[in-house]
Amino acid sequence: MPERKLLPLMGRHAWVGLLCALLNIGLVHAGTAWLHWPYLAAAWLTCIITIPTSYFLHRRHSFRLQESASWREFGRFVGQQLLQFCAGLALLSAGVEWLGLNPTLAMALATAVLWLFSFVVQWRWVFRTGLRSGRG
């Protein structure tokens, strides 16, 4: 894929990721502060709401796919999201425990690293747009 097309795609993907991160934060805040749920229940709420929302936003806005969505594609997306969640926990723990970073900084760094992972996996495997043209 030519750089002139890849950079706008990466920008759209980053914006959708930022919106979904804000949605996650808002849901955890609403669940814990307003509904007085345990934070793990609020975190599950984010999975139930944010994963499908993120899927459709990435599909339509980031990758601009017009064909119908499939359960198989959605399954790949959920798998990527779960793997990313586990990797995020590992990076967060490594940053705090091994590097001595505060949790907020460690999470910010993990998020930045995992954004690139997320983009590449979604581009090449989940939505397979990087494979369609045969050039990227």
N, C-alpha and C positions, 0 to 999 in steps of 0.2 A: 504494500500500500504506500503510495507516495506520501512524503512527509507533510505536504500541504493538506492532505485529508486526515492523516493520523493525528496531528496536533489538535484540530478542532474536536475530533472524536474523544481524545483524552480529556480535553477541557469539559465537554458535555458530561462525560463519565464522572469527573471530579465534582461537578456541580450536583449531580444526582446523588453522589456519595455524601456530599456535605448536607444536602437536604434530608437524607435518610438518617445521618448521624444526629442532626437536630431533632428529627422525629423521635429517635430512640431516647435522647435526653429528655425530651418533653414527656414522653410516655412514662419513663422511670420517675420523673418528678411528680407527675399527676398520680401515678400509682402509690408512691410512698408518702408524699406530702398531703395530698388531698383525700385519697381513698384509704390511707393508712395501711396499705398492704405491705407485707414483707418485701424486701428488695428483689428477692428471687422470683416472686410472683409477678412483680412489675417487669422484670427482665423477660420472663416468658411472654408477657403481653407484647413486649416489643418484637419478639420473634413472630408471633401470630399476625401482627399488623405490619411490621416493617418488611419482612421478607417478601410477601406477595406484592406490597407496594413498590419496593425496590425493583423487583423483577419486572413489573410492567413499566415502571419509569425508565429503567435501563433499556428495555426492549424497544420502547417507542421513542424516547428522547435521545438516549446515548447512542444506540446503534441504529435507530430509525428503521426498524424492521416493519414491513407492511403485511407480510403473510401471517396467518393465524398462529397463535401460540400453541404449544403442545405440552402434554403432561411430561413427556420425556425430557424436553428442554427445561421445564420447570424443575423436574427432579435433579437435573444436573446443576441448576442454579442453587437449589437447597443444599445439595452436597457441597458445592463450593462455599456457600455461606457458613455451613457447619465446620468445615475444615478451617476456614478463615477465623472463625470464632475461637477454635481450639488453638490455632497458631497465635492469635492475639493474646490469649491468656498466657501462653508460654513466653512470648516476648515481653509482656508486662511483668511477669514474674522474674525473668532474667534481668530486665532493666532495674527492677527494685532490689532483688536479692544479690545479684552478682555485680552490677555496676553501681549500686548505691544511689540510683536516681529516685527522685520523688515520684509517686505513682502517676501524677498528672503528666509530668514530662515523659515518663516511660510509656504511658498510654498514647500520648501525642506522637512519639517516635514510632511506636508499633503501628499506629493508624497510617502514618505516612508510608511506611514500608509495605504494609498490607494493601494499601490502595493500588500500588503498582502490581502486586500479585493479583488482586481482584480484577484489575483491568485486563491483564494478559490472559488470565484463565477464562474470563467471560468472552473476550474477543476471539480466542482460539478454540475454546472447548464448549462453553455453555451455549453461546449464540452462533458460534462458528463463522462469524463474519470475516475473520482473518484468513479463513480457508476458502472462501467462495470465489474470490477472483483468481486464485492460483498464484498471486503475486505477493501475498502477505499473510 
